[in-house]
Amino acid sequence: MADWPPRVRRLRYLWLLVPALGLLELASNVVLSRRAPGIDAWRAVESAVVALKRSGEPVVVAPEWAEPLARLALGDRVFPLGELARADDRTVPGLLEIAELGARSPAVRDWPVVSEKREGPFVLRVLKNPRELRSRYRFVDHVRPGELSVALVRGDTERPCEFKEHVVATAGGLHGQVAFPSARFQCAGGEQMFVGVTVIDDQDYRPRRCIWAHPPQAGTLRLRFLAVPLGARLHGFAGLSYFLFRDGVGPPVTLAASSGGRSFGAVSHRDESGWSGFDLETPGLAGQTADVDFEIRAEGGYRRDFCFAAEAVE
Amino acid sequence: MSGERFERRDLVTAAALGLGYLCVLLASTKTLGYMRDEGFYVFCARALETWFDRIGAEGSDAFARVSIDRYFDPVHEHPALMKLLFAASHRLFHERFSLFSESGDAYRLPGMAMGSLAVAVLYLWGTATMGRVAGAVAALSFAWMPHVFFHAHLACLDVAVAAMWLLTSFLYARAFERRRWTRLVAVGVAYGLFLNTKHNAWMFPFALVLHLGLVRLVERWRKLPRTGPLVPWALGSVLVLGPLVLFLTWPWLWFDTSERVLAWFKFHLGHEYYNMEFLGRTYWKPPMPRLYAWVMTLGTVPLVTLALAAVGSFDTLRAVVRSREPSRLVVDALWLVGIATSYAPWWSSDTPIFGGTKHWLTAYPFVCLLAGRGFALTASHVRALLPERPHVAPAATAALAGAVLLGPFVMAVHAHPYGLSFYTPLVGGVPGAASLGLNRTFWGYTTGVLAPDINRRASPGAGVYVHDTALQSFELMRADGRLRADLNGTLALHASELALYHHEPHMRRVEFETWLLYGTVAPVAMGVYDGVPIAWLYQRPPAATQPGAE
C-alpha cells in the first residue's frame, strides 16, 4: 500500500467513517428524541388555539399521530365529537391546523391560508375551504323525536321504533359491535336493530360519526326526517365498521332516499368499500322544506351494521 | 479455532458479561408492563407449578396421562422448556426463597438468563474466532440492540430461542471436525432443548444441510482440504439425539405422539394472520409486504451494528474467495446460514406477521458475530493509521469499541420501557417512524407506563377496561402491587371507570367506542415516547353524556 498513489492511499481514512457513523447515530438519536413537543408544550398552546377556534371549523393536527396529545391537552371544547368524526371536509367552511415538526395535513395542504401564527414549537394556520359545499341540514344532528320517526316496513305493515333515552350504552371491544348509544330508536328484532348516532371506523381506521341503521332481514328500515330544508342534492357517506367487514362477507346494503313518494335515487353499498360517498339530486326542491325518507334494506343479511351520514347541500 | 479449549479468563469474562447483563435486566424490569404473551405463559407456568405439587404428593402418578394432559395442555402449541423454567423459577425464587418480591420478576428470570447466556456465548465464540475485543463487541452489540434488550426482559420464548439457536450452532461448530463423544452429545442435547424452546428450531436442520453443502462446495471450488468427515457426526447427533431429547423433556408428546406432533406443525404452518401496520397501511391478509423484515431491521437495529456486520460479511466473503482458512469457512458459513435461514420465511408474502421484529430475532446473534468481524477488520485498519507507539493501539481499539457501542447502549437504555416503539435515527427516530406509518406498539404492555395514573385516578374497586392488555397480565400487575389490589381488569367497557387504549390503527374503533360510552374524546393520561403518543387512558366523567346522540 505504501507504493500506492497518495490519492488512493488517502482512501484508508475511510475506515474512520465507521466510528464516525457510530457517533453520528448517537448524536442523531439524542436530537430526534427531543424534537417533538411533549404534553407541556401542548398545554401551553391552549389559549392560542382557543382564541383561533371557530365553532363548526374543525381542528386538524399535523402530523396526524400527534392528535391524541392535542386532545389530551386541549379537550372536548377544541375537539367536539361532531367535528372530530365528521363525514368529510367538503361541508366545513374552514379548519384550524396545528402543525409541528414542519408537517402539513395532506388533505388540506392546498387550502388557502387565512392566517398563520407561530406559537412555541407549533404553527397555527387558519385555512379556508376553497370548494365548500354549503350545508343546509345535517341529518346526524337530528336523530331525536319530533324531527325523526323510524319504522320497520314490510309490505303494508309498519312497526314503529320507539325512542328510548336511557338504554345502557354498550360496546363490543375490538371484535365486537361498535358503541350502541343510550339514546336511540329501538326497533324489534334484537339489540342491534335501532337507529341512533354512533361512530364507525373507515378504511383508514379514522372515526366517522353516523346514523346507525341496521336493516331487517326482510323488509325495510325507514327513517323519516321531518321538515328538512333541502338544497340541490343530498351529499352523504355510508359504511360499515371497516375492521369488522373489510373482508366483504355480507350482501350489499341499499339506501334509497325520497320525499313524498318522489325518489331521489338509491345507492348500494358493499362491505369492503369502506366509508364511501354518494350524491343524490333533489331537483326542483332547492330552498323548500319537506320530509325526507331514507329506506335501508339488505335482503337476507344477518349482520348488516350499516351506518350513514348525509347532508342537504346547496 | 472454535473447537479449541477456552482460557480460564475468557470463561470468567463470558460469565461476567452474562451476569452483568442479567443484573441490568433485573434492575430495569420493574417499569416494564407485562405483555399479552407473558400473561398466557404465566398461566401455563401456574398450571405446571400445580403439577410440581402433584409430583411431590403423588410421585409417579403425576406422570400419568390424565395429569400430563391436564397440566401441559395450556398453550400446548408451544413446547415446555421455558414454561417449566418459568414455573420452577417462580416456585423457587419467589415462593420458597423470596429472592424476588414480585412474582413477575421470578417468572421473567429464565428469559433474562437466556439473554445472558446468549451474551456469554457470543463473547466466547467471538473471542475464539476474532479476538477478545471483537468478541466483546459482538456480545455487547447484541445486548444493546434496543429490541433485543426489550425482549430479553420477558417471560417469553423469543430471546430464549435465539440463545438456543446460537448455543446449538456454537456447539455444532465445535463438534463439526472431530468425533468427540462429549461434544457430539452436547450438540444433540442442545438441539433437543432448542426444539423444546420454540418451533424456529424446525428450520435448524435445513440450515445445517445448507451449511454443509456450502462448505463442501467452497472447499471443492477453492481446492481446500476437507474439514472433518464428509457428513459430520454432529449432524447425525442433531437429527437423532435432538428429537429424542425433545420427546423426553416435553411430556405433552408422551401420549398420542404422532397426532400431537402433527398438530404442533399444523398450528404453526397454518398460523392465522394478525394486523400489522407497515408504511402507513394495515396488513391483515396475504400478500404481506416482502420488505417488512428488511425495513424493520433497518429501522430498529443500530446502523453502526449493521454497518459493522456489512464490513464483516465483506471480510468473510473475501476470506472465502482468497484465503485458505478452512476453520473460518465452517464458522463464518454457519453464521451466514443462521442469518439467511432466520430471514427465509420473510421472502414469502404468505408468512403471517404477528410479532414484529421478534420473528427473526434468531438472526441477530449472527449479525453481531459478523459485526465483530467487521470491528476486527476496522480496528486493524484504524490502528494502521496511527503512529507505532506503545499503548496507542490498545487505546485506539478501546476508543473504536466505545464509538461503536456507545450509541447502541444509549439507544437501548432510551428505548426502555417502550421497547417495541423504538426506532433508529435512520427512519427519523420514534417521530419519524410514526410519520412513516410504522407500528407504534402491540402486546398491550404499555399499561405499565400508565400504572401510576391508574392507581391515582381510580375510585375504590373501579373497573379498568384493559383493551390490548391480557387480563392475566393485568392480574399479574395487580398481584405484584404495581396496580392497586382493589382494581378490576375488565373487557366490558360499559362496566369500566377507566379505559386503556394501546394505539394500533385497526384498534382505533375501540377508542371510538370509548368516546361514545365515556362521553369524551380527551384522554386524561398518556404514555408519550419522544413526543409520540403510544398508549393513553380515558376516565369516565362523573355524569357521562352520550355526545353522539346530542
Interface residues (C-beta under 8 A of the other chain):
Chain A: R12 Y13 W15 L16 V18 P19 A20 L21 G22 L23 E25 L26 S28 N29 V30 L32 S33 R34 R35 A36 P37 G38 I39 P63 W65 A66 P68 L69 R71 L72 L74 G75 D76 F79 P80 L81 G82 L84 A85 E100 L101 A103 V143 R144 V168 A169 T170 A171 G172 G173 L174 V178 A179 P181 S182 A183 R184 G196 V197 T198 V199 I200 D201 D204 Y205 R206 P207 R209 S241 F243 R246 D247
Chain B: T282 W284 K285 P302 L303 V304 A307 L308 V311 G374 T378 H381 V382 A384 L385 A399 L400 A403 V404 L405 L406 G407 V410 M411 H414 T424 P425 L426 G428 G429 V430 P431 G432 A434 S435 R440 H467 D468 L491 L493 H494 H503 P505 H506 M507 R508 R509 V510 F512 E513 T514 W515 L516 L517 T520 V521 A522 P523 V524 A525 M526 V528 D530 G531 V532 P533 W536 Q546 P547 G548 A549
